[in-house]
């Protein structure tokens, strides 16, 4: 696989996780809204996005797709309510992937 194919496959996985929000509430996937979510959440790596989406689904009591802010709130809870969520994301990634791999991944973000 080329780097572009790997990037595209990873993006499809990442968007698939976001699409679970619509599936969980029985709503059709809205492509324009998905683009807004992608832009709002693009700095969240896949592993953390999965945790945030699962938490948001578990805590959602309405038949509405949780907005991006609810996902950021869920992510903060998953990370232990840090003051600086971006620093906490970096620490989480470095702990799991190592500094070098995290820097490579971060540089490949859209």
C-alpha positions in Angstrom: 0.0 0.0 0.0 1.1 3.5 -0.7 1.2 6.2 2.0 -1.9 7.8 0.4 -3.8 4.5 0.5 -2.8 4.0 4.2 -3.9 7.5 5.0 -7.2 7.0 3.2 -7.9 3.7 4.9 -7.1 5.3 8.3 -9.4 8.2 7.5 -12.2 5.8 6.6 -11.8 4.0 9.9 -11.8 7.3 11.8 -15.0 8.5 10.0 -16.5 5.1 10.6 -16.2 5.6 14.3 -17.9 9.0 14.0 -20.7 7.4 11.9 -21.5 5.2 14.9 -23.0 8.3 16.5 -25.8 8.4 13.8 -26.2 4.6 14.0 -26.7 4.7 17.8 -29.6 7.0 17.5 -31.1 5.5 14.4 -30.6 8.5 12.2 -29.4 8.5 8.6 -25.8 9.7 8.2 -25.6 13.3 7.0 -22.5 13.8 4.9 -22.3 17.6 5.4 -22.7 17.3 9.2 -20.1 14.5 9.2 -17.6 17.0 7.5 -18.3 19.5 10.3 -17.6 16.8 12.9 -14.4 15.8 11.1 -13.2 19.4 11.1 -14.1 19.9 14.7 -12.5 16.7 15.9 -9.6 16.1 13.5 -6.9 16.4 16.1 -8.3 13.4 18.1 -6.4 10.2 17.2 -8.5 7.1 16.4 -8.0 5.3 19.8 -9.2 8.3 21.8 -12.0 9.1 19.4 -13.3 5.5 19.9 -13.3 6.0 23.7 -15.0 9.4 23.4 -17.7 8.2 21.0 -18.4 5.2 23.2 -18.8 7.4 26.3 -20.9 9.9 24.4 -23.2 7.1 23.2 -23.5 5.6 26.7 -24.3 9.0 28.3 -26.7 10.2 25.5 -30.3 10.1 26.8 -31.9 11.7 23.7 -32.4 10.4 20.2 -30.1 13.1 18.9 -26.6 12.8 17.6 -24.3 14.3 20.3 -22.7 17.6 19.0 -18.9 17.9 18.8 -18.8 19.7 22.1 -20.3 16.6 23.8 -17.5 14.5 22.2 -14.9 16.9 23.5 -16.5 16.6 27.0 -16.5 12.8 26.8 -12.8 12.9 25.7 -11.9 15.1 28.7 -13.6 12.6 31.0 -11.6 9.8 29.4 -8.4 11.7 29.9 -9.2 12.5 33.6 -10.5 16.0 33.1 -7.1 17.7 32.2 -6.7 21.5 32.1 -4.9 21.3 28.7 -6.7 18.6 26.7 -4.3 18.9 23.8 -1.3 18.2 26.1 -3.2 15.3 27.6 -3.8 13.9 24.1 -0.1 14.2 23.3 0.8 12.5 26.5 -1.7 9.7 25.9 -0.3 9.1 22.4 3.3 9.2 23.5 2.6 6.7 26.3 0.9 4.3 23.9 2.9 4.8 20.7 6.2 6.3 21.8 7.4 9.8 20.9 8.7 9.0 17.4 5.6 7.3 16.1 3.4 10.0 17.6 5.3 12.7 15.8 5.0 10.8 12.6 1.3 10.4 13.0 0.8 14.0 14.0 2.6 15.2 10.9 0.3 13.1 8.8 -3.0 14.6 10.1 -5.2 16.3 7.5 
